[in-house]
Amino acid sequence: MHLRLVDEVGADLKYTFRQLRHSPAFAAVAVLSLALGIGANTAIFSLINTVMLRQLPVREPQTLVELLSRYPGDPDFNGFSPTFYERFRDQNHVFADLFGLSYARFQASGERFDREPVDGAYVAGRFFPALGIQPAIGRLIDLPDGQTGPDAAVAVVSWSYWARRFNLDPAMLGTRIVLDDVPVTVIGVTPREFFGLEVGTRPEVWVPFGMKGTPQPSRRLSDQFALKLMARLKPDVSIDQARAEMDVLNRSRIEELERMSTNPGWRQARLGVEPAGAGFSTLRNHYDRPLLALMTVVGLLLLIACTNIASLLLARGAANQREMAVRVALGAGRFRLVRQVLTESLLLSAAGTLPGIALAYFGVAALVRIVTSGRMIGLPQRVDFQVQPDVQVLLFTAIVAVVTGVLFGLAPAWSAFAFAPAQSMRESGAAAETRSRRLVGRSLVVVQVALSVVLLSAAALFVAHLSSLRNVNLGFQRESLLLVTLDPQGSGDDRARLVARYRDLLERLQSIPGVRSATVSAVTPLQGPGAASFARVEGSRQKPDDRRYLSLNWVGPRYFETLGTPRITGRDFRFDDAGRARVAIVNLAMARYYFGDGSPLGKHVTFDGDAAPYEIVGVAGDAKYRDLHKEAPPTVYLNSFQDGRIVSQVALRTSVPPAAVAADVRHVVREVLETARVANVTTMSEQVDASIIPERLIAALSGFFGALGTLLAAIGLFGLLAYAVARRTTEIGVRMALGATERDVTRMVLSNALALVGAGLAVGAPLAFWSQRLARYLVGDLPVNAVAFPIGVAAAVTIAVGLLSAYVPARRAARVNPMDALRRS
């Protein structure tokens, strides 16, 4: 029995190979369609697996949880002071370990390399032992290492840093390197697979929290979020038990925060405990919905490919119907024919899977380059991660391949099972094709057209959304604006001298040919606010229970002129503000929120933890901060020269292309600041584009996949019409012999095509309308009024493509010679 089954399967495979060899064009179209569909699905799922699903490469990740501070009206935030960390660590009874992480950007130097910026992290508690991380060489940081003085400071480096700077030399253990002017001894290397606690970040140097240079507890409320906390649950302790205990421990934290702040909203603050087996979630929060939207898009693309191949297989089955009838007459069972058809479909699916995996490999590399092309707002370090295939990805690809093969083989398999062999042997030509078979074939084309309409309308919607973001009123002018990030650490100057040098730097920069104005700031708009704090505002209409953080940014004179932000009323900052009463400039959002239609000029604002007030001397226009989707937050600008604040961002408004003055800027910085260095040079346009990477990604890919789906639908329509013309050659010859003209025949074929396209539009338009609601759920802030436009674009493109697809079969039908057609009948 088993040997017979093996022999029959082998015979089916030989027959399938022979059939495909005789139809190379069909085989090529089918394999390419499947490769594109399966490759796209594998690529997107690989990224989803890495960003959203993959567990941390640590011991028992399922028992890890993170602590979240929940303030009413604000997103959950993982950030706690060292004081609260130590209190939670020492007083809880539900965690086997509680440890913390604080990201940093070090300036590193050593005997083997010059000074360079390095992404790093401070670790608190039993960070590495709690995670179960074993060193590649040496040892890792443990609790006693954080209790030593600067003379015994230690560090651990990542595998990638060990390879890049020390060429994997084991003798580097004990090497002294300098981090932010603090000498440390390298004691070990983390394993190659360990990237940290957050996908997208990859610290290269790890040092104990508490070493010299570490952020220390402060009475300023805005400095109370130094540590991101993670814990490991004790055995037999549930997450609900942990939440209940942490609610109790959180009460003392709330009491202390209320003593430090006048904000009554802290009374409603809560402490969350959430699963963290996949690590912290900043990158996931940016890309979870866009990736799910793209997964939906590529799923539709694969469905179009399946219906396309099913219609082609159905057409081939109709052409081979007489052969099937002969096989049945010779004793072949119906189920044997079904198995033959499914063997062909599964073989095609397997053939499409191999190039699909190759396409996915290159596609994933391109996706990672897009995602890591800019510094993501909210992520503490530059985006750096790798997508590697694992068992989940391979299993997903295998399942997709099998389901795809069965899916597009169902229609031809059912046709092979249901056809009448005796009738098939008696009839020929179009007469042998039953009405039900024609209906199934046409229905498959209608489904392709409908799905392509959905894809195209989604693509038009996402492209329109991206266009609206690029054309939104930013509150500043993105063109002709050069952004320079300075690294003043290690300059050797004290604060007062460095501030004075910054003033000289601005004067020199403004003298560069092509530079219209120059200024400094703590952050640029799309980097987010330089800080945030609660405040007491003189003459405010604000209700005590409605208090929210005010965004803060320390800027220099001519900041608003340089950025292109309008100054509504009042004056700008001046260098001679230093040594006088402190002044501030607010934006319109802040002025309206606190003063309504009244003037804020002359009023005072006092920040929590700061006794001296600031007098409001000006009002500036609203500018987008951090997120282009949201309205400008209430913002207060402070004079960096008056506060003696060392800032790192320099902005230059140019009358020439910004890149043209970059070399002169570097030269001036070296001359004026001497030992300070330029860490980064970019433009505001590049920074705006970097801030909307998810939107750019989904718009580009949905547009590409929409075009691809439309092409597949066009191939299906072309194949059906070409097959119909070939089967109806005799009928067309009779019509022409009876007086039909070429125009009549062309009109007949085109009307058939338009009927199919119209039916597809009738089905696809409601689906497209519904899919827009799904797209808004997945992606978020999409234009509400853009409903008809994307569907209209999709309909117009579909009709045009349908007519182009029908042109060749129509011309072929119109050129049928009546006498030849009648002789072949």
C-alpha positions in Angstrom: 0.0 0.0 0.0 2.7 2.5 1.0 5.0 1.5 -1.9 2.1 2.0 -4.3 1.4 5.5 -2.9 5.1 6.3 -3.2 5.1 5.2 -6.8 1.9 7.2 -7.6 3.4 10.3 -6.0 6.5 9.8 -8.0 4.5 9.5 -11.2 2.5 12.6 -10.3 5.8 14.5 -9.8 7.2 13.3 -13.2 3.9 14.3 -14.9 4.0 17.7 -13.3 7.6 18.4 -14.3 6.8 17.4 -17.8 3.7 19.7 -17.9 5.7 22.6 -16.5 8.5 22.0 -19.0 6.0 22.2 -21.8 4.6 25.5 -20.4 7.7 27.5 -19.5 6.0 30.9 -19.7 3.2 29.7 -17.3 5.8 28.2 -14.9 7.9 31.4 -14.9 4.9 33.6 -14.2 3.6 31.3 -11.4 7.0 31.0 -9.7 7.8 34.7 -9.9 4.4 35.6 -8.6 4.8 33.2 -5.6 8.3 34.3 -5.0 7.2 37.9 -4.7 4.3 37.1 -2.5 6.1 34.6 -0.2 9.3 36.8 -0.1 7.3 39.9 0.9 5.5 38.0 3.7 8.7 36.5 5.0 10.5 39.8 5.0 7.8 41.7 6.9 7.3 38.8 9.3 11.1 38.7 9.9 11.1 42.3 11.0 7.9 41.8 13.1 9.6 38.8 14.8 12.7 40.8 15.6 11.0 44.0 16.8 7.8 42.6 18.4 8.0 38.9 19.1 11.5 37.7 19.8 12.4 37.1 23.4 15.5 38.6 25.0 18.6 36.3 24.7 18.7 35.8 28.5 17.8 33.1 31.0 14.0 32.5 31.5 12.8 35.7 29.8 9.2 34.8 30.5 9.7 35.7 34.2 11.0 39.2 33.5 8.8 42.3 34.1 9.3 46.0 33.9 8.1 48.8 36.2 6.1 51.6 34.6 5.2 55.0 36.1 1.7 55.9 35.0 0.7 59.6 35.3 -2.9 60.5 34.3 -3.0 61.7 30.7 0.6 60.8 29.9 2.0 57.6 28.3 3.5 54.9 30.5 7.1 55.7 31.3 9.9 53.5 32.7 12.1 55.9 34.6 12.8 56.1 38.4 15.3 57.8 40.7 18.1 55.8 42.3 16.4 56.5 45.7 13.2 54.8 44.6 15.0 52.0 42.9 16.9 51.2 46.1 13.6 51.4 48.1 11.8 49.1 45.8 14.7 46.7 45.6 15.1 46.4 49.4 11.5 46.4 50.5 9.7 44.1 47.9 9.0 40.4 48.5 7.9 39.4 45.0 11.1 39.9 42.9 14.1 37.6 42.9 16.1 40.5 41.5 15.4 44.1 40.7 18.0 45.9 38.5 18.2 49.0 36.4 19.7 50.5 33.3 20.5 54.1 32.4 21.7 54.9 28.8 24.6 57.2 28.2 26.8 58.6 25.4 30.4 58.4 26.4 33.5 60.0 24.9 35.9 57.1 24.8 39.7 57.0 24.2 42.5 54.6 24.7 46.0 53.6 23.7 44.7 51.8 20.6 42.2 54.5 19.4 41.6 58.2 19.5 38.7 59.9 21.2 35.3 58.9 19.8 31.6 58.9 20.8 30.4 55.6 22.1 26.9 54.4 23.0 27.0 53.0 26.6 24.9 52.2 29.6 25.1 52.3 33.4 23.9 49.2 35.1 22.4 49.1 38.6 22.1 46.1 40.9 22.9 42.5 39.9 22.2 43.4 36.2 24.2 40.7 34.4 23.8 37.9 37.1 20.0 38.5 37.3 19.7 38.1 33.5 21.8 35.0 33.5 24.4 36.5 31.1 27.7 34.7 30.9 30.8 36.6 29.7 32.5 35.8 26.4 35.8 36.4 28.2 36.7 37.8 31.6 33.8 38.6 34.0 30.8 40.8 34.0 29.8 43.6 36.4 28.3 42.5 39.7 26.9 44.4 42.7 30.3 45.2 44.5 31.7 46.9 41.3 29.3 49.8 41.7 30.5 50.5 45.3 34.1 51.3 44.3 35.6 54.7 43.8 36.9 56.2 40.6 40.4 54.6 41.1 38.9 51.1 40.9 36.3 51.9 38.2 35.6 49.0 35.8 33.8 48.5 32.5 32.5 45.7 30.3 32.5 46.0 26.5 30.2 44.4 23.9 31.4 41.8 21.5 31.1 44.2 18.6 33.2 46.8 20.3 35.8 44.1 21.3 36.0 43.2 17.6 36.0 46.7 16.3 38.5 48.2 18.7 40.5 45.3 20.0 40.4 42.8 17.0 39.0 40.1 19.4 42.3 40.1 21.3 41.8 38.3 24.7 44.8 40.1 26.1 42.8 43.3 26.1 41.4 42.3 29.6 42.9 44.7 32.1 43.2 47.5 29.5 42.6 51.0 30.7 40.3 53.2 28.6 39.0 56.7 29.4 35.2 57.4 29.5 34.3 61.0 29.8 37.7 61.7 31.4 37.3 58.8 33.9 39.8 56.0 33.5 38.2 52.5 33.7 39.6 49.0 33.5 38.0 46.6 31.0 37.1 43.4 32.9 35.1 41.4 30.4 33.1 41.1 27.2 29.4 40.4 26.8 28.4 37.4 24.6 27.9 38.0 21.0 24.1 37.6 21.0 23.4 40.0 23.9 22.4 43.5 22.7 20.9 44.8 26.0 17.3 45.2 27.1 15.9 47.1 24.2 15.6 46.0 20.5 17.1 48.8 18.5 19.8 49.8 21.0 23.2 48.2 21.3 25.4 49.7 24.1 29.1 49.1 23.5 30.4 49.9 26.9 28.7 49.0 30.3 29.8 50.6 33.6 28.4 50.3 37.1 25.8 52.8 38.2 27.4 55.0 40.9 30.7 55.4 39.2 32.0 58.9 38.9 30.0 60.7 36.2 26.8 58.8 36.7 23.6 60.8 37.0 23.0 61.2 40.7 19.7 61.9 42.6 18.6 65.5 42.6 15.9 67.6 44.1 14.8 68.7 40.6 11.7 66.7 39.6 12.9 66.4 36.0 16.0 64.5 37.1 14.0 61.8 38.9 13.9 59.4 36.0 17.5 58.2 35.6 16.9 54.5 35.8 14.8 52.1 33.6 13.8 49.2 36.0 13.4 45.5 35.2 12.8 42.7 37.6 12.6 38.9 37.7 9.6 37.4 39.5 10.2 34.9 42.2 9.1 31.3 41.5 5.3 30.9 42.1 4.7 34.6 42.2 2.2 35.9 39.7 2.3 39.2 38.0 -0.9 40.2 39.7 0.7 39.6 43.1 3.6 41.7 42.1 1.3 44.5 41.0 -0.5 44.4 44.3 2.7 44.7 46.4 4.2 47.4 44.2 1.0 49.5 44.6 1.6 49.5 48.3 5.3 50.4 48.0 4.4 53.1 45.5 2.5 55.1 48.2 5.7 56.4 49.8 7.0 57.4 46.3 3.8 59.4 45.7 4.1 61.2 49.0 7.6 62.2 48.3 6.8 63.4 44.8 4.0 65.5 46.2 6.4 67.1 48.7 8.8 68.0 45.8 6.0 69.3 43.5 3.0 71.5 43.8 1.2 69.3 41.2 -1.8 67.5 42.7 -1.9 65.1 39.8 0.7 62.9 41.5 -2.1 61.7 43.8 -3.5 59.7 40.8 -0.1 58.4 39.7 0.2 54.6 39.6 3.0 52.0 39.3 2.5 49.4 36.6 4.2 46.0 36.4 4.1 44.5 32.9 5.7 41.5 31.2 9.1 42.3 29.7 10.4 39.1 28.2 10.8 40.9 24.8 12.6 43.8 26.5 11.7 47.5 26.7 9.3 48.7 24.0 10.4 52.0 22.5 11.0 50.6 19.0 7.9 48.4 19.2 5.8 51.5 20.1 7.1 53.2 16.9 6.7 50.3 14.5 4.1 47.8 15.9 1.1 49.3 14.0 3.0 50.1 10.8 4.4 46.6 10.6 0.9 45.1 11.2 -0.4 47.3 8.4 2.3 46.1 6.1 1.7 42.5 7.1 -1.9 43.0 6.0 -0.8 44.5 2.7 1.6 41.7 1.9 -1.1 39.2 2.9 -3.4 40.7 0.3 -0.6 40.6 -2.2 -0.1 36.9 -1.7 -3.8 36.3 -2.0 -3.8 38.1 -5.3 -0.9 35.9 -6.4 -2.8 32.8 -5.4 -6.0 33.8 -7.3 -3.9 34.7 -10.3 -2.2 31.3 -10.4 -5.5 29.5 -9.6 -7.1 31.2 -12.7 -4.2 30.2 -14.9 -4.3 26.6 -13.6 -8.0 26.6 -14.2 -7.5 27.7 -17.8 -4.8 25.0 -18.3 -7.2 22.5 -16.8 -9.9 23.4 -19.3 -7.4 23.1 -22.1 -6.4 19.7 -20.8 -9.9 18.5 -20.1 -10.0 16.0 -23.0 -6.8 14.5 -21.7 -8.2 14.2 -18.2 -11.3 12.5 -19.7 -9.2 9.9 -21.4 -7.3 9.2 -18.1 -10.6 8.7 -16.3 -11.8 6.4 -19.1 -8.7 4.3 -18.6 -9.3 3.8 -14.9 -7.9 6.9 -13.1 -10.1 7.9 -10.1 -11.3 11.4 -9.5 -9.2 11.6 -6.3 -6.2 10.7 -8.3 -6.8 13.6 -10.6 -7.3 15.9 -7.6 -4.0 14.7 -6.1 -2.3 15.4 -9.4 -3.6 19.0 -9.5 -2.6 19.6 -5.9 0.8 18.0 -6.6 1.3 20.6 -9.3 0.2 23.5 -7.1 2.4 22.4 -4.1 5.4 21.9 -6.4 4.9 25.4 -7.8 4.7 26.8 -4.3 7.9 25.0 -3.3 9.6 26.4 -6.4 8.4 29.9 -5.5 9.5 29.6 -1.9 13.3 29.2 -2.6 13.6 32.5 -4.6 11.1 34.0 -2.2 13.5 33.4 0.7 16.3 35.0 -1.3 14.2 38.0 -2.0 13.2 38.2 1.7 16.9 38.2 2.6 17.6 41.3 0.5 14.3 42.8 1.4 15.0 42.6 5.1 18.4 44.2 4.6 16.7 47.1 2.8 14.0 47.4 5.5 16.7 47.5 8.3 18.6 50.2 6.4 15.4 52.3 6.2 14.6 51.8 9.9 18.1 52.6 11.0 18.6 55.6 8.6 18.0 58.2 11.3 18.0 58.7 15.0 14.5 57.8 16.2 12.8 60.3 18.5 12.3 58.7 21.9 15.0 56.0 21.5 17.9 56.9 23.8 20.6 55.9 21.3 21.1 55.5 17.6 19.0 52.7 16.1 21.1 49.6 15.6 19.8 46.0 15.3 20.1 43.0 13.1 17.4 40.7 11.7 18.5 37.1 11.7 16.4 34.1 10.6 15.3 31.7 13.3 13.0 28.7 13.8 9.9 31.0 14.0 10.7 32.6 10.6 11.5 29.3 8.9 8.3 27.7 10.3 6.3 30.7 9.2 7.7 30.5 5.7 7.0 26.8 5.5 3.4 27.2 6.6 2.9 30.1 4.2 4.3 27.9 1.3 2.0 24.9 2.1 -1.1 27.1 2.7 -0.4 29.0 -0.5 0.0 25.8 -2.5 -3.3 24.4 -1.2 -5.1 27.7 -1.6 -4.4 28.3 -5.3 -4.8 24.6 -6.0 -8.4 24.4 -4.6 -10.3 25.8 -7.6 -8.5 23.6 -10.2 -8.7 20.6 -7.9 -12.4 21.0 -7.5 -12.8 21.4 -11.2 -10.8 18.2 -11.8 -13.1 16.4 -9.3 -16.4 17.7 -10.6 -16.1 17.6 -14.4 -18.0 15.1 -16.5 -15.5 12.9 -18.5 -18.0 11.5 -21.0 -19.2 15.0 -22.0 -15.7 16.2 -22.2 -14.8 13.5 -24.7 -17.8 14.3 -26.9 -17.3 18.1 -26.9 -14.5 20.3 -28.0 -13.5 23.9 -28.1 -15.5 26.4 -26.1 -18.4 24.0 -25.8 -16.3 21.7 -23.6 -16.0 24.5 -21.1 -19.0 24.4 -18.7 -20.7 27.5 -17.5 -19.7 26.8 -13.9 -16.0 26.6 -15.0 -16.3 29.9 -16.8 -18.0 31.4 -13.8 -15.2 30.3 -11.5 -12.5 31.6 -13.8 -14.2 35.0 -14.1 -14.8 35.1 -10.3 -11.1 34.6 -9.6 -10.3 37.6 -11.9 -12.9 39.7 -10.2 -11.4 38.8 -6.8 -7.9 39.9 -8.1 -9.3 43.2 -9.3 -11.1 43.8 -6.0 -8.0 43.0 -3.9 -5.9 45.2 -6.1 -8.4 48.1 -5.6 -8.0 47.6 -1.8 -4.2 47.6 -2.1 -4.1 50.7 -4.3 -6.5 52.7 -2.2 -4.5 51.8 0.9 -1.3 52.9 -0.9 -2.9 56.1 -2.0 -4.1 56.8 1.6 -0.6 56.2 3.1 1.1 58.3 0.4 -1.4 61.1 1.1 -0.7 60.8 4.8 3.0 61.1 4.2 2.5 64.1 1.9 0.3 65.8 4.6 3.1 65.3 7.2 5.7 66.7 4.8 3.5 69.7 4.1 2.3 70.3 7.7 3.0 73.7 9.2 6.0 72.8 11.3 6.4 76.2 13.0 9.9 76.5 11.6 11.4 76.5 8.1 13.1 73.2 7.3 14.9 74.3 4.1 18.4 75.9 4.2 19.0 75.1 7.8 22.2 73.4 8.9 22.3 71.6 12.2 25.6 70.9 14.0 26.0 68.9 17.1 28.9 69.8 19.3 30.7 67.7 21.9 32.0 70.2 24.5 33.1 67.4 27.0 36.7 67.2 27.5 37.4 70.8 26.4 39.1 71.6 29.7 37.2 74.9 30.0 35.1 75.7 33.0 31.4 76.5 32.5 31.8 80.4 32.4 34.7 80.3 30.0 32.9 77.8 27.7 29.8 80.0 27.6 31.9 82.9 26.6 33.5 80.9 23.9 30.1 80.0 22.6 29.3 83.7 22.2 32.5 84.1 20.2 31.6 81.0 18.1 28.3 82.5 17.1 29.9 85.7 16.0 32.5 83.8 13.9 29.9 81.5 12.4 27.7 84.5 11.3 30.7 85.9 9.4 31.0 82.8 7.2 29.9 83.7 3.6 26.5 82.2 2.9 25.4 82.1 6.6 22.5 84.5 7.3 22.2 83.8 11.1 23.4 81.4 13.7 22.2 80.3 17.1 22.5 77.6 19.8 20.0 75.4 21.6 19.8 72.5 23.9 17.8 70.5 21.4 16.4 71.0 17.9 12.6 70.8 17.7 12.3 67.3 16.4 14.7 66.0 19.1 12.0 66.8 21.6 12.1 69.2 24.5 15.4 69.7 26.3 13.6 69.1 29.6 10.1 69.2 31.1 8.8 70.4 34.4 5.7 71.5 36.3 5.5 75.2 37.1 3.6 77.8 38.9 2.4 80.6 36.5 1.5 84.0 37.8 -2.0 85.1 36.7 -2.8 81.6 35.3 -6.4 80.5 34.6 -5.3 76.9 34.9 -7.1 74.6 37.3 -4.9 72.9 39.9 -6.0 69.4 38.8 -5.2 70.1 35.1 -1.5 70.7 35.4 0.8 69.2 32.8 4.4 69.3 32.1 5.9 72.4 30.3 8.4 71.6 27.7 11.7 73.5 28.2 14.4 74.4 25.8 17.5 76.5 26.4 18.3 78.6 23.3 20.5 81.5 22.3 19.7 84.9 20.8 18.4 84.9 17.2 17.0 81.4 17.8 13.6 82.2 16.4 15.0 84.1 13.5 17.4 81.3 12.6 14.7 78.6 12.9 12.2 80.6 11.0 9.7 80.6 13.9 7.7 83.8 14.0 8.0 86.0 17.1 4.5 87.2 17.9 5.1 89.9 20.5 7.8 91.0 23.0 11.5 90.8 22.5 14.2 88.3 21.7 16.9 87.0 24.1 20.1 89.1 24.3 23.6 88.3 25.4 23.4 91.1 28.0 20.6 89.3 29.8 23.3 87.5 31.7 23.6 88.9 35.3 20.1 90.4 35.2 16.6 89.2 36.2 15.9 85.9 34.6 13.7 86.0 31.4 11.7 83.5 29.4 9.9 83.4 26.1 6.8 81.2 25.7 5.0 79.8 22.7 1.4 80.5 21.7 0.2 77.2 23.1 1.5 78.0 26.5 0.2 81.6 26.4 -3.3 80.5 25.4 -3.4 77.6 27.9 -2.5 79.8 30.9 -3.7 83.3 29.9 -6.5 82.8 27.3 -6.7 86.1 25.3 -4.7 88.0 27.9 -1.1 89.0 27.5 1.5 86.9 29.2 4.2 89.7 29.0 5.5 90.7 32.4 4.0 87.6 34.1 6.3 85.2 36.0 6.7 81.5 35.8 8.4 79.4 38.5 9.5 75.8 37.9 9.1 73.2 40.6 12.3 72.8 42.6 13.5 76.3 41.6 12.9 79.3 43.8 13.8 82.1 41.3 11.0 83.0 38.8 11.4 83.9 35.1 9.7 86.9 33.7 8.0 86.3 30.4 9.4 88.9 27.9 8.2 87.4 24.6 5.8 85.2 22.8 6.8 83.0 19.8 4.8 81.0 17.3 4.1 77.3 17.9 6.6 74.8 16.6 6.3 71.0 16.4 8.3 69.2 19.0 9.2 65.5 18.9 6.1 64.4 17.0 4.7 65.9 13.7 1.3 64.2 14.3 0.6 66.2 17.5 -0.1 69.8 18.2 2.8 71.9 19.6 3.0 71.4 23.4 3.1 74.4 25.8 6.8 75.4 25.6 9.0 77.8 27.6 12.3 79.0 26.0 15.1 80.0 28.4 18.2 82.0 27.6 21.2 79.5 27.7 23.7 82.4 28.1 21.8 83.8 31.0 21.5 80.5 32.8 25.1 79.5 32.0 23.7 76.4 30.3 26.2 74.4 28.1 24.2 73.4 25.0 25.3 71.2 22.1 23.2 72.2 19.1 24.2 74.9 16.7 21.8 75.9 13.9 22.7 78.0 10.9 20.3 79.6 8.4 22.1 79.8 5.0 21.5 81.5 1.7 23.4 78.7 -0.1 23.0 74.9 0.1 23.7 74.0 3.8 26.3 71.4 2.9 28.4 74.1 1.2 29.3 75.8 4.5 29.8 72.6 6.6 33.6 72.5 6.1 33.9 76.2 7.1 31.8 75.5 10.2 34.1 72.6 11.3 37.1 74.9 10.8 35.6 77.7 12.9 34.6 75.2 15.7 38.2 73.9 15.9 39.6 77.5 16.0 37.2 78.9 18.6 36.5 75.9 20.9 39.8 74.2 20.3 39.4 70.8 22.0 35.7 70.6 21.5 34.7 68.6 18.5 31.8 68.4 15.9 29.9 65.2 16.7 27.4 65.4 13.8 26.4 67.5 10.9 23.0 67.3 9.3 20.2 69.4 7.9 16.8 70.1 9.3 15.2 68.6 6.2 17.1 65.3 6.9 16.0 65.4 10.5 12.4 65.9 9.5 12.6 62.9 7.2 14.2 60.9 9.9 11.4 61.7 12.3 8.8 60.1 9.9 10.7 57.0 9.0 7.7 54.7 9.9 5.4 56.8 7.6 8.0 56.8 4.8 8.4 53.0 5.2 4.7 52.2 5.0 4.0 54.7 2.2 6.9 53.4 0.0 6.2 49.7 0.6 2.4 49.9 0.3 2.9 51.8 -2.9 5.3 49.2 -4.3 3.1 46.3 -3.2 0.0 48.0 -4.5 1.6 48.4 -7.9 2.7 44.8 -7.8 -0.7 43.6 -6.9 -2.2 45.5 -9.8 0.4 44.0 -12.1 -0.6 40.5 -10.9 -4.3 41.3 -11.4 -3.5 42.6 -14.9 -1.6 39.4 -15.7 -4.6 37.4 -14.5 -7.0 39.5 -16.6 -4.8 39.2 -19.7 -4.5 35.5 -19.3 -8.2 35.0 -18.9 -9.0 37.1 -22.0 -6.2 35.6 -24.1 -7.5 32.1 -23.2 -11.1 33.2 -23.9 -10.1 34.5 -27.3 -8.2 31.3 -28.1 -11.2 29.1 -27.1 -13.7 31.3 -29.0 -11.7 31.5 -32.3 -14.4 29.5 -34.2 -17.2 31.7 -32.7 -15.3 34.9 -33.7 -14.8 33.5 -37.2 -18.5 32.8 -37.6 -19.3 36.3 -36.4 -16.9 37.9 -38.8 -18.2 35.7 -41.6 -21.7 36.9 -40.9 -20.6 40.6 -41.1 -19.1 41.5 -37.8 -16.2 44.1 -38.2 -12.9 44.3 -36.4 -14.3 47.1 -34.4 -17.2 44.9 -33.3 -14.9 42.1 -32.2 -12.6 44.5 -30.4 -15.6 46.1 -28.6 -16.8 42.7 -27.6 -13.5 41.7 -25.9 -13.1 45.1 -24.3 -16.6 45.1 -23.0 -15.9 41.7 -21.4 -12.8 43.1 -19.8 -14.6 46.2 -18.5 -17.4 44.0 -17.1 -14.8 42.0 -15.1 -13.1 45.2 -14.0 -16.5 46.8 -13.1 -17.5 43.8 -11.0 -14.1 43.9 -9.3 -14.6 47.6 -8.5 -18.1 47.0 -7.2 -16.7 44.4 -4.8 -13.4 46.2 -4.1 -14.8 49.7 -3.4 -16.7 48.8 -0.2 -13.8 46.7 0.9 -11.4 49.6 0.3 -13.7 51.9 2.3 -13.7 49.4 5.2 -9.9 48.9 4.9 -9.4 52.7 5.4 -11.0 52.3 8.9 -8.6 49.4 9.5 -5.7 51.4 8.3 -6.6 54.3 10.7 -6.6 51.8 13.6 -3.3 50.2 12.6 -1.4 53.4 11.7 -3.2 56.0 13.7 -3.5 59.6 12.6 -4.6 59.3 9.0 -6.5 62.1 7.1 -10.2 61.7 8.0 -11.4 63.6 5.0 -9.4 61.5 2.5 -12.0 58.8 1.9 -13.1 59.2 -1.8 -9.7 60.3 -3.1 -7.7 57.1 -2.5 -10.6 54.9 -3.8 -11.0 57.2 -6.8 -7.3 56.9 -7.6 -7.5 53.1 -7.2 -10.5 52.9 -9.5 -8.9 55.1 -12.2 -5.7 53.1 -12.1 -7.5 49.8 -12.2 -9.7 50.7 -15.2 -6.6 52.0 -17.1 -4.6 48.8 -16.3 -7.6 46.6 -17.2 -8.0 48.3 -20.6 -4.2 47.9 -21.3 -4.4 44.2 -20.3 -7.3 43.7 -22.7 -5.7 45.5 -25.6 -3.5 42.6 -26.9 -6.3 39.9 -26.7 -8.7 42.4 -28.4 -6.3 43.1 -31.2 -5.7 39.3 -31.6 -9.4 38.6 -31.8 -9.9 41.4 -34.3 -7.3 39.9 -36.6 -8.8 36.4 -36.7 -9.2 35.2 -40.3 -12.8 33.8 -40.7 -11.8 31.1 -43.2 -8.9 29.8 -41.1 -11.1 29.8 -38.0 -13.9 27.8 -39.7 -11.4 25.3 -41.1 -10.0 24.6 -37.6 -13.4 24.1 -36.1 
